[in-house]
């Protein structure tokens, strides 16, 4: 027997606003549709098994649309509508609803709140999704309540809808995808080159084979190029709003408008040839370090009014003004980077050079030296003998009274080793305007906990062929004369190596690229009802979009990265070479530290690890963050999985992990290190690694870019000539004017301006930032225990904030601040900050890779 009752609800939505500004035409058409009776309808779906054979309720419409949307030019703001449902009480509690948009244009649906269901109380649906007009879909748009269910626990009336929704998100696997499509699918990195523009614009396909393996990206379905059927065609540079990623993965209105500056400063493909031809040599060179400092004072002027005019002809003035200021036509005024705020010369010290390997922007490479001389893992059949040429006599007088064997035994020797990663590409890189080396740097741990450099080895392939091994030179520290200038140059070549490797591998490959397959697989195989979906989703926000934008303007052929980082057009290919050795379980911080020899297992220490360098800021702070994440994930997963059998019998979870391995990271699917996903421990570890990479790891290697590399002499990205040889004009210049020789060797002026403008954008926190331990909505689940566990996680992170602040004030910990007086805050969670200020703060761990 039916017992119908009117049930009141509230719907919150936002009219389209991302770069649509005041869409008057769409608003007028929506009002006409409304007046004609074609409004926005909702139907509730029961989550309760009942005698009623039909679990779908009657159609209800949003009320008073025309009067609620009062202005024809309403910008992107939240609007709340009332709605009245005719609900049969025998259908119990609604667990989902269907929405149909009969208007002309799309809107962003935020939530539906049903005020009271008889016998149950209020029901909340968090939606956060774009809803396009009904004619854009071949299926019903469906939203579920905030309750989490494992597949086997899903209420019977919802099971069909759960399965059908996943089929929609997987798509058909072919065809060009449109903005209203909600398809998550895979493609190789075949979209970086533009072979139709000539061979110099062609780039190899990354992924799909063992030669150049790579993680998968999101598929767009764009047609292939005419010249190369394996390469996907590219959109025009300024069409940043037309790149397909599922609409719900795109930036919100505020962040997208903020990000326009990024797109503007990435138009080098259009502007650089013009600027190069218009600017004389003086404009494109720094003659003194004072010239470099002027870019932070806004004192570099364009050389002529004609250049300004030419630039404004190339791209719209609204975009050019981001590059050319109107205050006396000063070019690219930048904030002063932290590394030179307290001292303009402390960055040049050996102490700071070494300290940044522990607390800088790339503190994830340094490792314990366990073999002397250092050895290579490169194939000797292809590359000959690549063993280091550093000898005991080069370093034994700098070991503070220890013998070489004693220093190794006492774990006092460390190495920053970029030799093997770069050597296979050095010949090709040096065939361009770049002139660089593959480097090894040895360091010694002193009694005060700081490192001092012992020797730098710079290597080139043998001139008779790389199969004959390497030709190397070893440089040791010097304080005076030309030898000191040579040593400064040697450190610069190391910094060039480290900058390139950082940007291409530590930052791009090991966070952005490797996470995207997890984003795709999660949406394809885990229902929004799945507890693991709810756990991981906040850590995937904006990642697909930022990666798509990076492929469009940054890592593409002729993109900003190729223009500013030393490997040039070989950049992405080099990162594919490195991906061959990527191991997912080793991305766990404890495993990484053990692998690099930076820690040893010791159950008497917190985390079960004893750090070899106790004052290793990245590791010390990172282990606290890791433990907090792991505890949170453990508590959460154990609430839903009470046995290993539940993990193994979860079909969605098994399909998710299978797809991550076989599709998303398919080029490495046969590696033996993949876990089988049969136990709670394997699930907990895998989710902890994913969250760590997407949050803390990315923060550690991203947000320190401007503080340290914003002053490019500290971290140059390019070297333009080799180390000067005795008897050459370059060597005489080094003797007479070492600063000029240094500046002529590293990144040129325009590349510096372009590179610094890029990392300024990359280092900024969004005003919409959601930090680790924060949630966009406190009602992200209806389950009480997970909310309590999340509160404990947040409290722990705020406790860690206090710990980090205390360590930064401890003068005994010399690596926390260094000679440059820059405290280590890159792993400061910022959970306590709800100001939404953003900016170049140098601290804060966002939930996801979103810049």
N, C-alpha and C positions, 0 to 999 in steps of 0.2 A: 504493500500500500504506500503510495507516494505521500510524503509530507514536505510540501514545498514551502520555502521561506526566502524572503528577500535578504540577501547578504551584501553588505556595503564593502567597497574596496577603494583603494587609492593607487593610482598609477602615476609614476614619476618618469618623465622622459625629457629629452632635449632635442629640439629641432636641429636639422643639419647645420653644421657650423664650421667644420674643418676646411678652411680656405674658401668657404662659400660666402662668407661675410653676410651681407644682407641680400638674401635671395628672394627678391620681391615677387618675381614671377611664380616661383614654387609656392610661396605662401598664398598668393591669390588663387592659384589652381587648387591648393588643398582646401581652401575655404569654399570654393565652388563645389568640389567633390562632397564636402560635408553637407552643404545645403541641399545637394541632390540625393542625400541619404546614403552616400558611400563614405562611411566613416571608418573608424578603427574598432574592430570587434575582437572580443575575447571569449573563449570557452574553457571552463574549468574541466579538468580530468581527475577522476577519483583515484586515490591511492589505496582505497579500501575495498577488499572483496565484499560484494554485496549481492542480494538477490536481483538487483537491477542489471540486466544483461549489457546495457550500454553505459560505459564509464564516463562518457562525455556529456557535460551539462549543456544548458541552453545558451544561445548566443546573447552576449551583452555588449553594449557600445560605450565608448568613452563619452562622457556627458559635457555639453557646453564647450565644444572645441572652439567655435567661432569667437565666443566671448572671452574664453581663457587665453587664446592667442590673440591678444587685443591689438597688437601693432603689426602692420604688414612687414615691418623690417626688424622684427624681434631677433636679436643676435643669439648666439649659442648660450642659452641659459636654461636651467631646470624649470620645468613646468609640471604642476600637479593637477591631475584630473580625477574626478569622482567616477565611480562605476557601480552599477547595481546588478548583482547576479540573482537569478531565480534558481535556487539550489535545492535539490532533493535531499533531505536529511538521511535517507536510506543509503545514499552514496558515500556517506562518511566524510572523510577528510580529503580535500583536493591535494594532489601531489604534483600536478603539472597543469599547464594551460596552453592552448593554441591561440595565437594572435594573428590577425589578418589586417594588413594595412591597405585600405582601399583608396588612399590618397594618391596624389601625384608624386610625392617625394618621400624620401626616407627620414627616419628619426632614430634617435638613440634611446632605447628603452632601458631605464635604470632599474626600476623595481615595481613590483605589485605587492601591495599589502592588503590582505583580507582582514578586516577588523575583528570579525568574530565568526567562527564556525561553531554551531551549537554542539555542546559537549566536548569541545576541543580548545577553543580560544582563537587567538590571531594566527594567521599563517603568512609567512614572508617568502617572497620569491625575489632573489637577487638576480638580475638579468644581465645588465651591462653589455648590451649587444645592439648593433645596428639592424633595424628592421626596414627592409625595402618594400615597395609596393608589391601586392600579391602576384602581379603578372611577371615579376622577376623570378619567382620560385616555382618549381615543379613539385613542391611538397609544402606541408604546413610548417610554419615556424612554431617551434615548441620550446617551452621553458619549464624547468623543474624547480620544485621547492628546494630549500637549502639543506635538506637532510641527506646524509651520505649513506649509501648502501653498497655492499659488495654485490657482484652480479647475482649470486645465489640467494641473497637476502632481499632483492628488489621485490616490492609488492607486485603481485601477479598482474594487476591492471596496467602497470607501468612498464613491464618488461618489453612488450612489443615496441613501445615508443622509444625506449632506451636503445634498442638494437637498430631501429630505423634511423635515429638521429646520427649514430656513428656511421652508417652507410652513406648518409648525405655528406658528412665531413670528409669521407675518404674520396668522394668523387668517382669519376669514371676512368681516370688515368690518361685521358687524351683531351685535346681541344684547348683553345685559348681561354684563359680564365678572366672573367669580368669582375668589376669592383663589387658586385652584389653576390658573387659566388663565395661560398664559405668553405672552399676546398683546401685541404692540407695534403700536399703530395710532394714527391721527391724529384729532384733533378740534379745532374752533375753541374759542376762549375764550368759550363760551356757558354757563359754569357759575359766573359771578361774582355774578349777581343772584338774587333770590328774588321774582319778580313776584307770586306767590301771596300774599305778605305785604303787598301794596299797592304803589302806583306808586313810593313813595320807596325801595323795596328792589329795583326793577328796574334792570338795567344793560344797555347795548347789547352785542350780540355783537361780539367783536373777532376779526377774521380772516374770510376768505371773500369779501372784496370790496375795492375800491380806496378806499372812503371811510374805513374803519377797518381797515387791513391789520394782520396780526399773525402771529408765528410760531405753528406748531401745537403743541398739547399732546398728552399721551397720552390716548387714548380710554378711557372707563369704561363707556359704554353705559347709563348710568342713564336712566330715563324722563324725558320732557320735563315741564315744568310745565303745569298746567291753564290758566293764564292766557295763557301765551305758548308756542306749540309750537316756537319756535326756541331756547328756553332750557332747559338741562338742569337737572333737579331737584337739590337739594343735600341732603347728609346733615346730621343734627343736629350742632350744634357740638362736642359732646363725643365724637362717634364718630370720633375721629382714627385709630383702628385699623381702621376699616372702609373706608377710601378705597382704591379699586383702583389699584394700580400692580403690574406683574408682581412676584411675590413676591421674586424674586432682586434686584430693584431697591430693596427696602425696607432700612431701617436694620438693623444687627445688634442683638443684645439689649442690649449696654451703651449704645450710642448712642441707641437708642429710649427706654430708661428715662431717660437724661439729658435727652432732648428733651421729656419730659413737662412740664418746667418751662416750656418755650416754649408748649405748648398751654395751660397754666394761665394764663399771663400774657396770653394772647390771648382771654380770655373777656370782653372788654370789651363785646361786643354784649349780653351778659346783665347785666353788672354796672353799666355806666356809667350807664344811666338811674336805677338805684336809688341809686347813690352821689351823682349829681347832685341828686336830690331830698332826700337826707338830709344832705348837707354844706352848711354855710353858706358865705357868700361868703369869709370869712376862710380857711376850709379850702382853698378852690379858688383862692386867690391867693397868690403870693409877695409879701410887702410889702418885703423887703430882700434883698440878696444873701446876707446871713447866713442867711436862711430857706432859700435854695437850698442852701447848704452843709450845712444840717442833715440833708438827706436822705442824706448820706454818713456821718453820725454816728448815724443811726437815731433822730433826735430828733423826727420828726414823728409825733404821736400821733393816733389816730383820735378824733374829737370826742366820741364817746359809746359806751358799751357796747352800746346798741341797734343802732348801725351794725355793730359786729362781729357781733352776733347775726344781723342781717339778711343780711350777706354770707355767713355760714355756712349760712343757709337756702337761698341761691341756688345754691350748688354744694357738692359734698361737702367735708367738712373737710380730707380728705387733699390736695385741690387748693388750698383756700383758704390753707392754712398756707404755701404758696409766696409768697403775697402778704402775709399778716399774721403777723408774727413773734410768738412767745410771750414775748419778753423785754420785759414791760411794754407789750404791745400796740403796739410801734413798727411803723410802716408802711413797708415797703420800704426797708431799709437797703442802700445800694449801695457798692461799692468806690470809692475816690477816683479819678477819671479822671486820666490822665497830664497833661492840659493844665493842671491846677491843682495838681499835686503840689509843684512848686518855687515857684510864685508864684500868688497868688490873683487877680492883676490883669494879668499879662503878656498874657493872651489879648485884652485890650482895645486893645492897641497896634496902630498901623497896620502896623508891621513884621510882626507875627504874622498879622494879617488877610491880608496879601499873601502871606506865606510859605506858608500852608496851601494856596494855589492851586498850589504847586509840590511840596509835601511833606505835604499833609494827606490827608483821606479821599477827596477828589475832585480829584486833580491832573491830570485828563484833559480839562479844558474850556478852560483858558486858551489864548489864541492870540495870535500876532503881529498888531498893528494895521497894516494895509496901506493903508487908506483913511481919510481924515479929511475931514469927520466920518464916524463909523461909519455904514454903510449897512445896509439891510434886504433880505432875500431874499423877504419876504412879497409876495404878489400885490397890486399897488397897486390893482387893480380891486376887490378885496374889502376891503383894509385901508388904502387911501389911502397917503399919504406917511408912511413910518415911519423916515425918515432921522433920525439922532440930532440932538438940539438942543444938544449940547456944542459950544462954540465955542473957537477958539484962545485967546481972552482968558481962558477959564476955567483954562487949564493952562500957558500959555507962561511964566509966572513961576516954574514949579516944575520946569523941565527942566535944571537945573544948568548954565545958561549956553548951552544949545543952542537953536537956533530949532526951531520945530515941524517944518519940512522936514528939518533935520539929524537930529532925533531919529528921524523915520520912516526916513530913509535909512540911519542907523546901526543900525537894528533895536533901538531902545531903548523903543518904545512897545508895550504889550500890552493886551489886553482880555479881561475875563470877561463874556461876552455871553449873557444869558438872555432877551434881548428877544424874538427871533422864536419861540422855543419856547413862551413863555408868553402872548404878546399875544393869540393867537386864543382863549384861554380865560379871560382876566382878568375880563371882564364877568360870565361865569357863576360864576367862583370868588368874586367879590366880592358876588354875590347871596346868598351864605351868610354865616355868622358871620365868615369870613375877610375881611380887608381888606388887600390887598397890591398890589404893582406888578410890572411887567416891568422888569428892571434891566440896565444896562450899567455896567461899572466899568473905567476906564482906569488903567493903571499905568505907571510909569517904571522902567527898569533902571538902577540906580545903579552907580558904579564898583566898589563892594565886592561886586557880584554879587547884591545884594538888590533887591527891588521896593518901590516906595513908591506908594501910591494917589494919583492925581491928581484924579479926579472920579468921582462916582456920578450916573447919570441914572436917575430913577424915572419910569416912564411908565404912563399909563392910556389906555384908548380914549377917543376924542373923545365928549363927552356927547351929541352929536347923532347918534352912530352910528359904529361902528368903521370904516366905509367913508370917514370923513372924516380918518382918520389918528390920531395919538397926541397927547395933551397931556402934556408932560413938565416935570419940574423937575430942575435940576442942583445938586448939593451938592459942596462942596470941603472939604478937611481944615481943621479948626480945633482949637486947643489949649485955649482958655479960654472961659468963659462959656456962655451958652445955645447959641451956635454950635457949641461942642464937643459939647454934648449932642445937638444935631440931627445932627451928623456921626456920632455913635455910633449913633443910630437908623437913619441911612441905611445904615450898614454892616450893621445887623441885618436890614434888608429884603433886602439882597444875600445875606446868609447864609441867610435863609428860602428865597429863590429857589434857591440852590445846594443846600440840604439836600433840598428836594423833587425837584429835577432829579437829584441824585445817587441818591436812593433809587429813583425811578421809572425812570430811564433808564440812568445809568452802572452802577448795581448790578443792578436787576431785569431791565430789557430787554436791555442789552448783554452780560449774562453769563448769568443764569438762563434767560431766555426764549429767546434765540437759540440756545443750546446744545441745548435739549431736542429739536428736530427731528433734530439729528445723532445723538443717543442712539438715538432711535426708528429712524431709517433704518439705522444701523449694525447693529442687531439684526435688522432685517427683511431686509437685503440682503447683509450680509457674514457668512459662516459663521464660527463660532468657530475654524475652522481657518485662516481668512484672516489673513495677516500684518498687514494694516492693522487688522483687528479687535483683534488682540493688542496693537498699538501704542496704540490709542485707548481700549480698554476701561477701563484704570485711571483715566482722566480723566472717566469718566461715572459713577463710583460715587456712589450716593445722590442723584443730581441729579433724577431723575424723582420720587423720594419727597419731597424737600424742596420741589420746585415744587408738587406736589399738596397738601402741607400748607400751603403759602403761599396757594394758591387757597382752601383751606378756612377759614383763620383770619386771613389777613393782608391780601390784596389784594381780597377779596370785598366785596360791599356791606355797609357797616357794620363792616368788619373793622378791625384795628388800624391799618393804614396810612391808611385814610380818617379814622380818629379822630385821628391824630397828625401828618399831613402836610398842608400848606396846600391842595393842590388838592381835598382831600376826595373827594366822590363822582365827581369828574371825573378822578381820578388816572390810572386805567388808560386811559381814553379819550385823555388827553393823551399817554401813552406810545405809543399807537397812532399818533397824529399824527406823533410823532418817528420811528417805525419806517419811515415812508415814505422817509426819507432815509438809511436804513441801507445800507451798502455793505460786503459781506463782505471784499473784498481790503483795504479801508482799516482793517480791524481789526488788521492786522499793525502792530506798534509802529513800525517805521521809516516805513511809509506814513502812519500817523496823525500822527507828528511832522512829517513833510513837509507834510501837508495843513493842519495848524494853524500852519505857519510857524515851528514851534519848533526846526526843524533845516533845514539845507541840505545837499545832496549835495556831498561832498568826499572824493575817494578817498584823500587823504593822511591822513584820520582813521580811527581804528578804527571798524568797522561801516560805513565809507563815508559817515558822516554827521558834520557839525559842528553841535553844539548851539548855538543862538542864546544861550541862557542856560546857561553851562557848569555852574553849580551848580544843576542841576534834578534833585533826588534821584530822583524817579520815573523820569525818562528815563535818567539815568546808570546806576542799578541795573537798570532794565528792559531796557536794551539788552544788558547782559551776560547777563541771563537769556534774552532772546530769542535771542541768538547761541548759547547753550548748547543750547537746545531745537532750534533750526534745525540745528545740527551733528549732534545725536543723531538727529533725524528723517532727515536726509540720509544718514547712514551706514546707518541701519536700512533705509530704502526701497531704497537702492542694492544691498543684499544680496539682495533678492528681485526687483527690477526692473533688469535690466541694459541695457534699451533703452526708448525711448519707445513702441515697438510693443507691448511687453509691457503697458504701462499701457493702451493703447487697446484691446488684445485681451482684457483681463480683464473678463469679463461681469459678475461680481459687483460689481467696482469701478465699472463704468459704470452699472449699475443703481442702485447706492448714490448716486452723485452726481446722477443724473437724478432720483431720488426726493427728495433733499435740496432740489433746486431746484424741482421741480414740485409737490411735496406739502408737505414740511416748511416751506419758505419760499415756498409757492406763490403768495402774493399779490405777490411780487416776481419771479416767474419770468421775466418778459419784460425785466428789466433787462439792459443790455448788458454789465455788468461781470462777469457770471458767467464763470468760466474753463470751457473745454471739457473739461478733464481728459483731455488727449491726450498729455501729456508728463510725465516724471519731475519736472521743475521745478514744474509745476502741482500735482502730487500732494504734493510736499514742502512747498510754500508753504501749501496748504490744510490739511494735517495740522498744520503748525507753528502756524497761526492758531488752529485748534481747541484745541490743547493750551495755547497762550498764554492764550486766553480762559478756559478751564476751570480754569487753575491760577494763573498769576501775575497776570493782569489782575483776576480775581475777588478774589484776596488783597489787591491794592492798594486796591480800593474797598470791601472788606468789613471787614477785621479792624482797621481804624483807627477804626471807628465809635465804640466806647466810649471809647478814649483821647481822642478829640477832641470827639465829640458827646455823650458821657456827661455832660458839663457843658453843659446845654442853652443857657444864655446865649451860649456860644461859637458854637453852631450851632442856633439856634432853628428849629423846623419850621413854625411858624404865626405870622402876625401878625394881631392882632385889631382894630387900628384904624389909620387912616391917619396920616401925618405931621402932627403938630399945626400948626394955622395960627395965625399971629400974631393976637392978640385973642380967642382962644378959651380956655375954662377948661382945656383940655388943654395949651395952650401955657403958661399960668400954672403948671400943675402941673409941667411940664418945667423951668421956671425954678427953682421952689422945691425940687423933689425929683426930680432927673433919674433917679435909680435906680428910684424907684417908677414913673415914667412909662415907663421902659424895660421894666420887668417887666410892666406892664399891657399893653404892646404885644405882647410875644412870648407864647409858649406858656403856657397856664394851668397851674396846679399839677397837677391830676390828669392832664391830657394829658402833662405832663412826666414824671410818675411812670410812666405807661403806656409812653411812648416810650422812656424810659431803661431800663425793665425789658426791653423788646423788644431794644434794641440791645446790652444786656449779654449776652443769650443769643446774638444773631447774631455777636458779636465773640469768643465763646469757641471755642477749639480743642477738639475732641473728644479724649478720652483714647485713642481708637482712631485718631487722625489718622495718615495715611500721607502724608508730605511728598514734594514733587517730588524725584526722584532716589532715592526709596525704593520698594521693592516688597513687597507683602504676602507673596509667596512667591518665593524665589530661583530656583525651578524653573518659572517662568512659561512658559518655552519649552524644548524639548529642543535647540534650535539654539544652537551654541556661540558663533558670531560675534556675534549680537545681544546675548548676555549680556555679552560683552567690551565691546561698544559702550556698553551701559547702564552698566557699571562706569566707563567713561571719563566719561560724562555725570554720574554721581554725584560723581566726583572733581572735575570742573569746577565743579559747584555748591558744593562745600565750599571750593574756592578762592575763589569769589565771596563766600562768607560772610566770609572773611578780608578781602577787599577792602572790603566794606561796613563792617566793623568799623573798619578803618583810616580810611576816609573820615569816619566819624562822630566820630573823635577829632581830625580835622584842623580846627583853629580857624579856618583861612582860609575854610573852607566854611560860611558863616554860615547857609545854608538847611538844613543837615543837622540842626540842633538848635533854633535859634531862641531867642527870649527865654524861651519856656516850658520849655526844656531837655528836649525830647522827641526823642531820636535817631530818624532815619528807618530803621526796620527792617521796614516792611511788605513789602518784597521780599527780605528775608533768607530764603534758602531753608529753613533749618533741616534740611537733609538729614542733618547730623551728629547730630541729636537722635533718639535711640531710647528716650527715657525714658518716653514715653506718659503724660506728666503733663497735658498740655492746659491749658486755662484762658485767662485774659486776658493773654496774653503779648505781644501787639502785634507778633509776628513769626511767620514761617513761611508757606510756600506749600504748601497742601495740593494733592494731585494733582487733586482734582476739586471741583466746586461742591456741597458737601454740607451747607451751612448758609446 
